[in-house]
Amino acid sequence: MLHEESPVFSWFRIVFVENKGMAWGFELPGSYGKLVLTLFRLVAITGIGYWLYDSVRKNSPMILTFCIALIFAGAFGNIIDSILYGVLFDASTNINVASFLPDNGGYESLFYGKVVDMIQFTFYDDILPEWIPFWGGKHFSFFDPVFNIADSAISVGVFLLIIFNKKAFPKK
């Protein structure tokens, strides 16, 4: 069910969250904000797909092709949710589990679906020691975002491109 949690370790939980927007739940305002975001994602995935095709065609360094493939796969996974999830499932609530292909249709029309996030690594969730200036004695939680495998693929791809920048983009 929506917001249901399954602890794996004290710092790792599987949490069912539906994200209407993009990273950290940021949404574009207005009734057409979701449509604009989905259309932007389609344009971006087309550009990333061409970049991947071009990188393979030019026999680019393997690290570059691998990173682009990770970014493409993650973006593609999120776009599938964004386009189809609202059509294929009815609304999730805190008391009902969403059903696949409901008789009365999904909770939203094509291009207006939410992206499912489910992984949360909260490495610290406690009261900070009193001796820490300004924040001591206050509750602090480190790394609360809930994300999905697609988000991870995008992040790892971008991170590896930054780390291996000189190998991915060698000077000719």
C-alpha positions in Angstrom: 0.0 0.0 0.0 1.1 3.6 -0.4 3.8 4.6 2.1 4.0 1.0 3.4 7.6 0.2 4.6 9.5 -3.0 4.9 12.7 -2.6 6.9 15.7 -4.6 5.5 18.4 -3.2 7.8 18.2 -0.3 10.3 19.5 2.1 7.6 17.7 0.5 4.6 14.0 0.3 3.9 11.8 -0.6 1.0 9.0 2.1 1.0 6.2 2.4 -1.6 6.0 6.0 -2.7 4.5 7.5 -5.9 6.3 10.6 -7.1 4.2 13.0 -9.1 7.1 15.2 -10.1 10.8 14.7 -10.5 13.8 14.5 -8.1 12.9 15.1 -4.5 9.3 15.4 -5.4 9.7 18.8 -7.2 6.7 19.4 -9.5 6.1 21.9 -12.2 3.0 24.0 -11.3 -0.3 24.1 -13.0 -2.5 21.5 -14.6 -0.1 21.1 -17.5 3.0 20.8 -15.4 3.0 17.0 -15.5 2.4 17.0 -19.2 5.3 19.4 -19.8 7.6 17.3 -17.6 6.7 14.1 -19.5 7.1 15.7 -22.9 10.5 17.1 -21.7 11.5 13.5 -20.6 10.5 12.2 -24.0 12.7 14.8 -25.8 15.6 14.1 -23.3 15.3 10.3 -23.8 15.4 10.8 -27.6 18.6 12.9 -27.3 20.2 10.4 -24.9 19.2 7.6 -27.2 20.8 9.3 -30.2 23.9 10.0 -28.0 24.1 6.3 -27.2 23.7 5.3 -30.8 26.3 7.8 -32.0 28.7 6.6 -29.3 28.4 3.0 -30.4 28.7 4.0 -34.1 31.9 6.0 -33.5 33.3 3.2 -31.3 33.7 5.6 -28.4 35.5 4.6 -25.2 33.7 1.8 -23.5 33.3 3.8 -20.2 31.4 6.5 -22.2 29.1 4.0 -23.9 28.5 2.3 -20.5 27.6 5.5 -18.7 25.3 6.7 -21.5 23.6 3.3 -21.5 23.1 3.6 -17.7 21.6 7.1 -18.1 19.4 6.0 -21.0 18.2 2.9 -19.1 17.3 4.9 -16.0 15.6 7.7 -18.0 13.7 5.0 -20.0 12.5 3.3 -16.8 11.2 6.6 -15.4 9.5 7.6 -18.6 7.6 4.3 -18.8 6.2 5.0 -15.3 5.5 8.6 -16.3 3.6 7.7 -19.5 1.9 4.4 -18.5 1.6 3.9 -14.8 -1.5 6.1 -14.4 -3.3 4.2 -17.2 -2.3 0.7 -16.0 -3.1 1.0 -12.3 -5.8 2.5 -10.2 -5.0 4.9 -7.4 -2.9 3.7 -4.5 -4.0 4.8 -1.0 -3.0 4.1 2.5 -5.8 1.5 2.8 -6.0 0.0 -0.7 -3.4 -1.7 -2.9 -3.4 -0.5 -6.5 -4.7 -3.1 -8.9 -3.3 -3.8 -12.4 -5.6 -3.1 -15.3 -8.7 -2.2 -13.2 -12.1 -2.5 -14.9 -12.9 1.2 -14.5 -9.4 2.2 -15.9 -6.4 3.8 -14.2 -6.2 6.8 -12.0 -4.9 9.1 -14.7 -4.6 9.5 -18.5 -1.7 8.8 -20.7 1.4 11.0 -19.9 0.2 11.9 -16.4 1.4 8.8 -14.4 3.4 9.0 -11.3 6.9 7.4 -10.9 7.2 4.7 -8.3 10.0 5.1 -5.8 10.9 2.4 -3.3 14.4 2.5 -1.9 15.4 4.5 1.1 18.8 4.6 2.8 18.6 6.6 6.0 22.1 6.4 7.3 21.5 8.5 10.4 18.2 9.3 12.1 18.7 10.4 15.7 19.3 13.4 18.0 22.7 15.0 17.4 25.1 15.2 20.3 24.9 18.3 22.4 28.5 19.3 21.7 27.8 20.0 18.0 27.5 23.7 17.5 24.1 25.1 16.4 22.5 21.7 15.7 23.4 19.8 18.9 20.4 18.3 20.7 18.2 18.5 17.6 16.8 15.7 15.5 18.9 15.0 12.4 18.3 12.6 9.5 20.8 12.0 6.8 19.8 10.9 3.3 16.0 10.6 3.5 15.0 10.6 -0.2 13.1 7.6 -1.5 14.3 6.7 -5.0 14.2 3.8 -7.5 16.6 1.7 -9.5 16.2 3.9 -12.6 17.2 7.0 -10.5 20.2 5.0 -9.3 21.3 4.1 -12.9 21.1 7.7 -13.9 23.1 8.9 -10.8 25.8 6.2 -11.2 26.1 6.9 -15.0 26.6 10.7 -14.3 28.9 10.0 -11.4 31.1 7.7 -13.5 31.2 10.2 -16.3 32.5 12.8 -13.8 35.1 10.4 -12.3 36.3 9.0 -15.6 35.9 12.2 -17.6 39.4 12.0 -19.2 38.9 8.4 -20.3 35.3 9.0 -21.5 36.2 12.1 -23.5 39.9 11.7 -24.5 41.5 14.6 -26.3 42.3 13.8 -29.9 
